[in-house]
Every structure is written in structure tokens, then in C-alpha cells.
Amino acid sequence: MFFEVLGEVQNIETFAQGSEIREVGRLKRQYGFGNWRKRKGIASVRLADGTIRLAEIHWYEATGIGKRETKIKCYLDQ
């Protein structure tokens, strides 16, 4: 699913890091070694059909590598 994050991500929180991440081996092979963290936050997103929704998004992040594999976990508006 294609989407674009609009504005700033709010309420950013780290909920897993290093060996707590199930896919840390794959992340290291695919993107490189770093201090990997799994993070979440709330942001407005524009979906492929043009609608704008408030959503909880999750992503992986490492120092020197940046954000990777951002996904929408759930929509927060009705």
C-alpha cells in the first residue's frame, strides 16, 4: 500500500530495540549494521486514492541509516 506521511509524526515511542526485534538479522543484512529500533507514532497520511487519514504508523530506524519500512498499523479516525 502506498501512502505519504503529511507533517510531523507525533507521540513517537520506541517499543523494541536490538535483539528484542524479531527481524534484526534481516535488517542488518538488508540495510547494514546499526543500533536498530522499532518505533511508532501518530501522523496524518495521504493514501493512494487521495484520502487523508489519521493513523498509527510503525517503522524501523537506525543511527546513520534512517527510517526504513514504514507501515500503517491502524487508522485512528472513523
DAHUNOR-V985214 format. One record per residue. N is the residue number from 0. RES is the residue in one small letter. PSI is psi in whole degrees, 0 to 359 (* if undefined). OMEGA is omega in radians with two decimals (* if undefined). D_CENTER is the distance of its C-alpha to the mean C-alpha in whole Angstrom. Layout:
n: [N/N]
res: [RES/RES]
psi: [PSI/PSI]
omega: [OMEGA/OMEGA]
d_center: [D_CENTER/D_CENTER]
This chain:
n: [0/1/2/3/4/5/6/7/8/9/10/11/12/13/14/15/16/17/18/19/20/21/22/23/24/25/26/27/28/29/30/31/32/33/34/35/36/37/38/39/40/41/42/43/44/45/46/47/48/49/50/51/52/53/54/55/56/57/58/59/60/61/62/63/64/65/66/67/68/69/70/71/72/73/74/75/76/77]
res: [m/f/f/e/v/l/g/e/v/q/n/i/e/t/f/a/q/g/s/e/i/r/e/v/g/r/l/k/r/q/y/g/f/g/n/w/r/k/r/k/g/i/a/s/v/r/l/a/d/g/t/i/r/l/a/e/i/h/w/y/e/a/t/g/i/g/k/r/e/t/k/i/k/c/y/l/d/q]
psi: [129/136/161/131/127/128/205/149/129/162/47/136/138/126/359/147/151/233/350/340/124/326/23/325/315/319/318/319/318/320/341/169/144/177/86/136/143/125/161/158/178/134/158/136/145/121/171/329/1/351/150/127/155/129/154/125/149/149/165/146/142/146/130/348/320/193/139/148/56/136/155/124/316/158/141/351/163/*]
omega: [3.10/3.02/3.14/3.10/3.14/3.11/-3.08/3.04/-3.11/3.06/-3.13/-3.09/3.05/-3.14/3.01/3.09/3.11/-3.05/3.06/3.14/-3.11/-3.03/-3.06/3.10/3.11/3.13/3.12/3.12/-3.03/-3.01/3.14/-3.12/3.11/3.09/-3.04/3.09/3.02/-3.01/3.08/3.12/-3.12/-3.12/2.97/-3.14/3.03/-3.13/-3.09/-3.14/3.07/3.13/3.13/-3.10/2.99/-3.02/2.94/-3.13/3.10/3.09/3.02/-3.10/3.06/3.11/3.14/-3.14/3.10/-3.12/3.10/3.00/3.08/3.12/3.07/3.13/3.09/3.06/-3.07/3.10/-3.11/*]
d_center: [14/13/12/12/10/14/14/13/10/12/13/10/11/10/12/12/13/16/18/16/13/15/14/15/18/16/13/17/19/16/15/17/18/16/15/12/10/7/6/6/8/10/11/13/12/15/15/18/21/20/20/18/16/14/11/9/5/3/2/6/8/12/14/16/14/11/7/7/6/4/6/8/9/12/14/16/19/22]
